[in-house]
């Protein structure tokens, strides 16, 4: 049987707060991702050097992942989520204001590191709050986030063709954060505030092999998503001859697929066994990648990216849910470790793809994607037996 007894997902104000916090997170993520090809041109650097921005994002995520359990114990999840948003906006403003490579690297790193503590603290809170419906809540939270964030590549592409320039479009992130703080700043999950609390009866215990297998699957999924985010526009431009600002709209197609898939995935996760759903999503991504990799036509390439996004949409929610399920009731420690897996993936994936693109061309470099998909499927099958 591939179906499960359905459970209900109840969306209260606290749930919507985390959903909308993920929306502001997505405008930063897809905004800086869409801006990278234009930033590379402005700075006159190679693809590998531009890929260091992905490395900076990863280092930021790893450092804050190490600090997340301590921060949660000291100030609680609620304060952590808002602290993360504040730091994320500081990093975005550094990119807006700076032009030198060290400044933009710092901006990408600060934004990513601080944003990741909002992401993972929010996901742990959702998982605890919704219990059996946690996977569906996590998927729907990411769906709402992508729905808001999908505007970022489009706005940046338009702004790049005006006198304002693409940097002005990045200001949508601090504006939306300020509006959210003014309207929902006092909302939080009902029940205990977890500052100083210990999550789970075995906080000091080691995680088992299934946990680390789930973490490896998460690594593969995050790496391939960021490879699409940071380099799909470059391959689209190379294969179709579109200018960079227009090719950046390919990320819009990808994020539209993400949004549609995450809303659908939130429903499917209530009915279909997670391993079956996960492998199916990876297979769909492989199909979209193959079409995109072979295409020379802009319309087909946009369609293929949307199909890829549809598959990728379920990767992160399902991978993170597997990490949480294998944590033995320690969601804060699990999400902190998950953020480290994800941070390393962001460091390795885009940088390696950029280096391969410099040596062998962007199309050949994108062969990394099916390799990562194969590794993820293997990890799911092994740990689900």
Residue, then its C-alpha position, 0 to 999 in steps of 0.5 A: x500500500x502506498x497510502x496512509x490514513x489521512x490526518x488534518x492540518x490546522x492552520x492557526x495564526x501561529x502557523x501562518x506567521x511561520x509561513x510568512x516568515x518563510x515568504x520573506x526568507x524566500x525573497x532573499x534566497x531567490x533574489x540573491x540567486x537571480x542576482x548572481x549572474x549580473x553580479x558576476x558581470x559587474x565584478x568581472x570575475x569567472x564562474x568559479x569565483x562567482x561560485x564563492x558566493x554560494x560558498x559564503x552562503x554555506x559557511x554562514x549556514x554552517x556557523x549558525x547551524x552550530x550555534x542554533x541549539x545554544x541560541x534556542x536554549x538561551x532565547x527560545x525559538x520565537x526570538x531566534x526566528x526574528x533575530x534570523x530575519x534581522x540578520x538576513x536583512x543586514x546581509x541583503x543590505x550589504x549586497x545592495x550597498x557594496x560592489x567589491x567582491x569581499x563586501x558581497x561575499x560577506x553579504x551573501x554569507x551573513x544573509x544566508x547564515x542568519x536566514x537559516x536559523x529562521x528557517x530551521x527554528x521555524x521548521x522545528x516549531x511547525x513539526x512540534x506544533x502539528x505532530x503527525x501533520x508535520x511533514x504536510x505543514x513543512x511542505x506547505x510552509x515552503x509552498x507559501x515561501x516560494x509563492x512569495x519569493x517567486x516575485x524576486x527573480x521577475x522583479x530583479x530581471x525587470x529592474x536590471x533593464x531600468x535605470x534603477x538597476x537590479x540592486x534596488x529590487x533586493x530592497x523588497x526583502x527588508x520592506x516585507x520583513x518590516x511589514x510582517x513585524x508590524x502586523x504579526x510580531x506578537x504572534x507565536x505558537x501556543x504552549x510553552x516558550x522553549x528558552x532554556x528547555x531541553x528538547x527530548x529525553x536523550x539530548x546528549x545521545x548520539x544519532x543513529x545511522x538512519x539519521x545520518x543517511x537522512x542527512x546525506x539525502x538532504x545534502x544531495x537535495x540541497x546541493x542539486x536545488x542550489x545548482x539549479x538556483x545559481x547556474x540554471x540561468x547561465x546554462x539557459x543563456x548558453x543554450x538559447x542565446x538569450x541575454x543574461x537579464x532575460x535568461x534570469x526569468x528561467x529561475x522564475x519558471x523554476x520557482x513557479x514549479x516549486x510553488x505549485x509542487x509544494x502546495x500539491x505536495x502538502x496534500x499528497x504528504x497526507x495520503x502517500x507514504x513519504x518514501x514513495x512520494x520522495x522517490x517519485x519527486x526525484x524521478x520527476x526532477x530527473x525528467x525535467x533536468x533531461x529536457x532542460x539539458x538537451x533543449x535549445x529552444x527558450x520555450x521548452x527550456x522554461x517548461x523543463x525548468x518548471x517541471x524540474x522545480x515541480x520535482x524539486x519542490x518536495x525534496x527539502x520538505x521530505x528530506x527534512x522530515x526524514x531527518x526529524x523522524x530519525x532524531x529520536x525526539x530531538x527536533x532542535x538538535x536535528x534541525x541544527x545538524x540538518x542546517x550543517x548538512x545543508x550548508x556543506x551542500x550549498x558550499x560544495x554543489x555550486x562551487x563544484x559546478x562552477x569549477x566544472x563549467x569553467x573547465x568543461x562548459x556549463x552543459x557538461x557540468x550539469x551532469x552533476x544533477x543526475x548523479x545527486x539524484x541517484x545518490x538521494x534515491x539510493x539513500x532513501x531506499x536503503x534507510x526505508x527498508 
